[in-house]
Amino acid sequence: MPILIVHCNLNRSDVKSYKSRQSVFTKEIERGRRPEQISCNGSIFFVQTPEGALDFANRLIAKSGMNGEKDRLVVIDVSQGKAYIWGCFDVDIKAKFPFLIVECGP
């Protein structure tokens, strides 16, 4: 099973909204996985999953109510060496790493 590294940076301007979205985001990562398949270090999660990185990222975006102008998400597929990004990223990141970066989401 592939291992994904997931990093989410949610906008913290509204504390109540942030905590609610963070909780939904964390539950969505944990859904369908055993505790030994997930490791967390702050806002970085290491997830062992049969889901592809792009599908996993798109599911997180759809279910957690993230805002593309204020939040950002990176899902890295370790086996493929690709980073799937979504949200408010520096425009130059894709130009600097064209073979590694894939934009995802609706």
Helices and strands as residue ranges (DSSP letters): E 3-9, H 15-30, G 35-37, E 38-41, E 44-48, H 53-64, E 72-77, E 82-87, H 92-96, E 101-103
